[in-house]
Amino acid sequence: MIKVGVIGSGAMGSGIAQVAATAGHTVVLYDNNSSALQKAKSSLEATLKKLVEKQKITEQKANEISDRISYDDDLKSFSSCGLIIEAIVENLELKEKLFSELENIVSDDCVLASNTSSLSITSIASACKKTNRVLGIHFFNPAPLMPLVEIIPGISTDKSIVETSRKLIDSWGKVTVLAKDTPGFIVNRVARSYYGESIRIYEEGMADFATIDWALREFGGFKMGPFELMDFIGNDINYKVTETVWEQFFYEPRFKPTFTQKRLFEAKYFGKKSGKGYYDYSEGAVKPEPQKNTELGNQIFNRVIAMLINEAIDALYLNVASKEDLDLAMTKGVNYPKGLLKWGDEIGLQNVLKTLTDLQEEYGEDRYRPSILLKKMVKENKKFFS
């Protein structure tokens, strides 16, 4: 079994290290901050202890997982690794510098992967001499629990490395999808509308946070409403991903961030982790009650789902992924109750198109333009799945 290196001991990096060690690999978890490494070690031990208490694993298994992971603040510890997964902050310059340094340490056949959620794999690879061994391996948080992993080749990534890496991650018990190297890949591109359109509805005064969350849960079957989910993910992370995707798509109106997101970010209202976000999580705080109006709830759901389906269709049109992988990514990566293309078939693509054209006519904004593929499918009376 190859030795796996993970860079970054935060929640994501530690989670990936746990997954790899559970699959039987010897793992080196690196961080340039020794106190962060100690925190990661304590956190992992506590996690494994809970798994034993819940009888998910045996004490022997927990000890084996723990023993397979070593913690290091020296990059030279990666010299014998066959795969390295980087999980540091979303900063292209820092990632490029790191990958350039790694090439001077690792063997020629070591695969270098980034866990970036929205940055260009091709740009990261450009810092390397051997660009063909660099790819994206994007886990979702928390990595031990979330089944989806996006595999993203850069322009020059060797096909055999993509295939080998995908098989390896599959062997870790994950569900992999292949995505084109475009901003946000599959999930973080397609899901933008879940947040962005919901915030737009709020900013217009159509409904408050609690009512919008209720509408998406009640009529869409989503496990969490958009504002609950943003608070759970972290509004700092969600805002930065939105901003990155928008900028990298050359300021495409569909991905435009909102002032509501920006102000929460500026106020450091990051959500659950900071104690306040769209909702107040302080002790004794009372969560606001939604306005349970069926007509209003349906209007909210229809508007948001039309935007989501349109984005999935456009991703298919632009060959970001196959229709199967697009639907799989949204159900396994963000727990959507259905794949969006299948959902479009069920709602009726003509109904999705009508919602979008009505919105486009009302607002006069390019934000609501229907995908060419959606218009073509309706014209030809076709479905994505029979």
TORDO-254401 format. One record per residue (C-alpha): residue in one letter; z negated, y, x negated. Coordinates in steps of 0.2 Angstrom, whole numbers, plus 2048, in hexadecimal, padded with zeros to 3 digits. Layout:
<atoms>
aZYX...
</atoms>
This chain:
<atoms>
m800800800i8048117FAk7F781E7F5v7F782D801g7F283E7FCv7ED84B809i7EB85E805g7DF86880Fs7CF862815g7CE86B825a7CE862836m7E185E835g7E0858823s7D084E825g7D7846835i7E784182Ca7DD83981Eq7D383082Av7E3829833a7EA823822a7DA81B81Ct7D881282Da7E980B82Ag7E3804819h7E981180Dt7DF8187FEv7DF82A801v7DB83A7F7l7D6849801y7D88597F7d7D186A7FAn7CF8787EDn7BF87D7F6s7B18707F1s7A58757FFa7B487280Bl7B6861804q7A385D806k7A4863818a7B385881Bk7AA849814s79B84C81Fs7A684E82El7B083E82Be7A0834829a79983B839t7A9837842l7A982583Ck797823840k79B829852l7A981C853v79D80E84Ee79081485Bk79E813868q7A3802862k7B580885Ei7B380184Dt7A77F6843e79B7FD836q7A47F3829k7B57FB82Ea7AD80D82En7A780981Ce7B8803817i7C081381Es7B481E815d7B5815804r7C8817804i7C782A804s7C38337F5y7C18467F4d7C88517E6d7CB8637E2d7D785F7D4l7EA85D7D9k7EC8517CAs7E38447D4f7F48427DEs7FD83B7CEs7FD82A7D5c80182E7E7g8108277F0l80F8337FFi807845800i80484E810e80086080Fa7F586881Di7F1879817v7F288A820e80388F828n80989A819l81A896812e81789E801l8078947FEk810884804e81F8877F8k81388B7EAl80987B7EDf8198707EEs81F8777DEe80F8737D5l80F8617DDe82085D7D5n81885F7C4i80A8527C8v8118447D3s81E8367CFd8308387D2d83082D7E1c8218357E9v82583C7FBl81F84D7FEa81B852811s81586181An80B86182At81187282Es813875841s820882841l82688782Fs837881828i83787181Et846876815s83E88680Fi82F87C809a83A870800s84487E7F8a8358807ECc83886E7E5k8458687D9k8468587E3t84885F7F4n84E84E7FBr83C8477FBv835854805l833853818g828858827i81B84C82Dh81285683Bf80284F843f7FA856852n7E785B853p7DC851853a7E7845848p7DD83584Bl7DE83785Em7EF83F861p7FD832860l80C83D85Dv81384184Ce82384B849i82E84583Bi839854835p846852827g84C86281Ei85E86581As85E85B80At85184D80Ed85783C80Ak85A831819s851822812i84182D80Fv841832821e843820827t83681A81Bs82A827820r82C825832k829812831l819816827i812822834d817815842s80D808838w7FE814839g7FE81284Ck807822850v81682685Bt82382F851v83183A856l83F84184Ca84285484Dk84F860845d84886D839t84887B845p839887849g82B87E852f83486E851i832865862v821868869n81D879862r82E880868v82F878879a81C87C87Dr81D88E87As82289188Cy812889893y80889788Ag8158A588Ae81A8A589Cs8088A28A2i8038B2899r8118BB8A0i80C8B68B1y7FA8BC8ADe8008CD8A6e80A8D08B5g7FB8CF8C0m8018C08CAa7F28B68C6d7E38B58BAf7DF8A88ADa7D589C8B8t7E289C8C6i7F18998BAd7E788A8B2w7E38838C3a7F58848C8l7FC87B8B9r7EF86D8BBe7F086C8CEf80386D8D0g8098678BFg7FC85A8BBf7F98618AAk7E885C8A3m7E486E89Dg7EB87E8A3p7F388A896f7E4895893e7D8887892l7E487E885m7E688E87Bd7D489087Af7D287E875i7E087F867g7DA890861n7E28A1865d7E48A5853i7EE895850n7F8897861y7FC8A985Ek8028A684Cv80D897851t8158A285Fe8188B0853t81F8A5846v82B89C852w8308AD859e8348B4848q83D8A5842f8488A4852f84E8B684Dy8438BD85Be8498B3869p8428BA879r83C8A9880f8308A8872k8298BA871p8178BB86Ft80C8C687Bf8008D4879t7F38C9882q7F48BC874k7F48CA866r7E58D386Dl7DB8C386Ef7E08BF85Ce7DB8D0856a7CA8CF85Fk7C78BE857y7C68B6869f7CC8A5862g7C689B870k7B988D870k7B688D85Es7B28A085Eg7A889F86Fk7B58AA878g7C78AA87Cy7D08AB88Cy7BF8A5893d7AD8A888Dy7A5898885s7948A0882e784897888g78289B89Ba7938A289Dv79B89E8AEk7AD89A8AFp7B78A48BCe7BD89B8CBp7D089A8CFq7D88A18DEk7DE8918E6n7ED8978EFt7FA8898F1e8098958F3l80489F8E3g80088F8DAn8118888DDq8198988D8i8108978C7f8148858C4n8268878C9r8298958BDv82088E8AEi82887C8B0a8398848B2m83788C8A1l83087D899i83E87289Fn84B87F89Ae84487F888a84486C887i85686C88Dd85B879881a85386F873l85E860878y86D86B879l86A871867n86785F860v85586285Ca851850861s85784386Ck85384387Fe84783587Dd83E83D86El83D84E877d834846886l82983B87Ca824849871m81D853880t814845888k80C83E877g80A84F86Ev80385A87Bn7FF84E889y80B855896p80B8498A5k81E8468A4g82C849898l83485A89Cl84685389Dk8408458A9w8368528B3g84685D8B4d84F84E8BCe84184C8C9i83F85E8CEg85285F8CEl85C8688C0q8648748CDn85287A8D3v84E87D8C1l85E8878BEk85B8918CFt8498968C9l85089C8B8t85E8A58BFd8538AE8CCl8478B38BFq8558B98B4e85C8C38C2e84B8CB8C6y8468CF8B5g8578D28ADe8508CA89Dd8598BE891r8488B4891y84D8AB8A1r85E8A689Cp8628948A1s868888893i87A885893l877872894l86C8758A4k87B87F8ACk8878718A7m87C8638ADv87A86C8BEk88D86F8BFe89185D8BCn8828568C7k87B84C8B8k8698478B4f8628448A3f85B8338A8s8628278B5
</atoms>
